[in-house]
Amino acid sequence: MSVAATTAPLELRGLCKSYGAVRAVNGVDLEVEPGSICALLGPSGCGKTTTLRLIAGLERPDSGEIAIGERTLAGPSVMVAPEKRRIGMVFQDYALFPHLDVAGNVGYGLGRRPDAKRIAHVLDLVGLGGEGGRSVHELSGGQQQRVALARALAPTPELVLLDEPFSNLDAGLRERLRDEVAAILHEAGVTALFVTHDQAEALSIAGTVAVMREGRIEQVGTPEEIYSRPGSRWVAGFLGEIEVVPGEARDGRVSCELGTVATDSGVSGEVDVLVRPESVAIGVSGPQDATEAEVIARRFYGHDQLLELRLASGLTIHSRRFGFPSWHAGDKVRAWIDGPSDVLPREPVSLRSGPAGAA
Amino acid sequence: MATAARRPPTPLLIAGIVIGAAAMLPAGYLLLIVAGELGPALEVAVDPDTLLVVARTLALAAAVTATAIAIALPIAWLTVRTDLPARRLWAALCTLPLVIPSYVGAYLFVAALGPNGLLQDALGVERLPSIYGFTGAWLVLSLFTFPLVLLPVRATLRRIDPQLEDAARAMGRAPLEVFRTVVIPQLWPALAAGGLLVALYVMSDFGAVSIMRFDSFTSEIYIAYKSAFDRTAAAGLGAVLVVLMLVLLWINSRVRNANAVHRLGPGPARPPKPYALGRWRAPALAFCAAVVLIALVLPVGVLVYWSTKGISSGSTSFELVGALATNTLLAASFAALVGGACAVAVALLASRFPGSASRAIERSSHAGYALPGIVVALALVYFATRAFEPIYQTLTLLVFALVVHYLPLGIGAIGSSLAQVPPRVEEAARGLGRGPSQVFATITMPLVRGGILAGTALVFLHAAKELPATLILAPIGFETLATEIWNQTSFGFYEASAIPSLVLLAIAAPPIFFLSERGTVTS
């Protein structure tokens, strides 16, 4: 049995919101497909939580539109009250009602005489069947999180918004709950938009990731696209470690110090090849176009090791390999690209600085 | 996350404006009188006699504040940080003197040590050294106000991170030095706040200083008002006193802002290891016991003695006491109900609809508290006799004065419990399909019920004990426990004051108990 009745996409068009001189949200366009999970990913202060509050109706946009299908929720002459939007929200600190028990919280959105069967059903869905009588103070962080989710899902919303839903949980619990919540949302069939600053969280749960920066959406795509084909050095760097190797593109092929790779990006001339450390392979021998390199430092993490290499040209880059076999500083090796890479036109050096990890 | 200011609902805004304006009435009217007769009023203000009264009042306030801190600080430390036996009991016993109104305390002091008092009877001598004047007022007020310092200092001591002291010890500082360099600086805001409460209390106190025959501001004002119905002199003195109180309040706000102690990081929830008293245990116990004996056991004992004496001699009229108690409950309950409702409106405006209008309303609602009760009462007498004759000599005027005077206590209690309800919880309720008024009824109200009860109880407690406003504003023939104690004591009828005092304590005790459980006994 499906919990939600979503048939129309959520659309944001040119959404803007300022607080005084600060443009928190500065022209956001986004479409979220019905039934999908979308992550709004960005560093703190990028405007992602404000975007969520605008959608929920807790803030009024300065300009732009919010609509679910044909139904406009906010626009130049429209401002639907939060209680009339049919949007569920899971707050970062859960915001459970401390004076109500679990069932009271979950049933709050179901009107004055909530349907006990509905409450039981939603509690079953989040794995808290039979716990309706407990006080919310007695629950662990993970259980409170699930009550908050059940409460948001109970009134059959068209959309569920989740604000940093896992940031209050410790690391081990966070990963487990991440998968559980994704499964619950899929089973409920509800459209979900969640905000996070954690790349791993966004990439692992969402069907679509929208990367946000300084009030704007920088790039939208599947997790794989965003990770392996970032549209900018900034997105590349925000999503993980990235190495930049200068190269030259011609006729769909790019040659750089690490060899020659195919590209469909259509650029030609001087380019930067963006490659993640795990796509930099090393070996005693290698393909013909691999380059000579020397291991100059090694950090061992157990399941993998990060090697710092100095290439023949003097460029230093990183390679992430499995934990074994061990490499050591001073090892002479060959290095080449083995995996996805992306190509962007060369920028002047001064523009290359991105966030941490772009080095 | 910044949240845009929302416009308050119109009925709430109108209610707020009416409350704010009502609270400004006494101060505004006092100003009007003084401005209308500026010459004579100024003459009163700069009169050498007035300056002498200023000096006397300030000296008393300073002496009482220092003594209250000297009593409260050791007790706070002993009952929070050491292995003093039964430390919770001592702490509870040491807050109880707050139940005793200062004029009851003063009356008991006189009844025990004054002419024809217990001590004189027991010794069988003709004369005792006089206890009236500065010494008596100082002792009585110190004994019954030190809990105002004890409560905030204890609360702060419990909250500060003991790891800081461990760290200071590890850096080679001796325990006493750690106390001076680490603990005291963190206690400073609480000491300042409690000390200023005491100073304000002393300056606005009427009952104790009058009974102890110490000529402080309030007693001079009352004499000026009573003897000649001298409007200008009383108003001029009142205005000077208000200026003094405002200066203290201003210092208070500066001190608080400058010394707000922020705890860096949550720190561990580890309770501090109690400090072993060792051979200091006996002196520590003796100190606590002496304070409890003098400030609690002796007064209550004297009260019980005179009561039994009054009952056995047949001079106590239970009908009279019943009528007095009824009147007291009547006035205090009205004040508490009206005050509680007004406080909810103002606190809601201030916490949920921040903006310039709400801020102005909240500030003006505090105007009545900056005035001593006697000045509020005087201003309202003048207002009623001059501008609004029908309410003069009515219960309405008395209730109005009590509400205006004690409203900020209610706002404080309700406001702080509103502040503990995160707006997110209300937003979550909105998102679940409930409109603003439904959210208020189903979420906000149940969560702040305790705060509303506390605020109402605070107004009730203070209204029941209020002496000067009741003396001046109660309709002729409407006597309360407070005015009866005052009247009988001024004639030296100790027996007749005892039963009303006991009944007043009994009325005050339940709200005090409830409030100290919540930790909101001081504003």
HADDOCK unambig.tbl for C-alpha pairs under 7 A between the chains (distance, minus, plus):
assign (segid A and resid 82 and name CA) (segid B and resid 430 and name CA) 5.76 0.50 0.50
assign (segid A and resid 82 and name CA) (segid B and resid 431 and name CA) 5.28 0.50 0.50
assign (segid A and resid 83 and name CA) (segid B and resid 430 and name CA) 4.85 0.50 0.50
assign (segid A and resid 83 and name CA) (segid B and resid 431 and name CA) 4.94 0.50 0.50
assign (segid A and resid 83 and name CA) (segid B and resid 432 and name CA) 6.01 0.50 0.50
assign (segid A and resid 83 and name CA) (segid B and resid 433 and name CA) 3.73 0.50 0.50
assign (segid A and resid 83 and name CA) (segid B and resid 434 and name CA) 5.40 0.50 0.50
assign (segid A and resid 83 and name CA) (segid B and resid 435 and name CA) 6.11 0.50 0.50
assign (segid A and resid 84 and name CA) (segid B and resid 433 and name CA) 6.02 0.50 0.50
assign (segid A and resid 87 and name CA) (segid B and resid 431 and name CA) 6.41 0.50 0.50
assign (segid A and resid 88 and name CA) (segid B and resid 431 and name CA) 6.06 0.50 0.50
assign (segid A and resid 88 and name CA) (segid B and resid 432 and name CA) 6.59 0.50 0.50
assign (segid A and resid 89 and name CA) (segid B and resid 428 and name CA) 6.81 0.50 0.50
assign (segid A and resid 89 and name CA) (segid B and resid 431 and name CA) 6.67 0.50 0.50
assign (segid A and resid 95 and name CA) (segid B and resid 424 and name CA) 5.81 0.50 0.50
assign (segid A and resid 95 and name CA) (segid B and resid 425 and name CA) 4.69 0.50 0.50
assign (segid A and resid 95 and name CA) (segid B and resid 428 and name CA) 6.72 0.50 0.50
assign (segid A and resid 96 and name CA) (segid B and resid 425 and name CA) 6.53 0.50 0.50
assign (segid A and resid 97 and name CA) (segid B and resid 425 and name CA) 6.46 0.50 0.50
assign (segid A and resid 99 and name CA) (segid B and resid 447 and name CA) 6.68 0.50 0.50
assign (segid A and resid 109 and name CA) (segid B and resid 432 and name CA) 4.41 0.50 0.50
assign (segid A and resid 109 and name CA) (segid B and resid 433 and name CA) 5.90 0.50 0.50
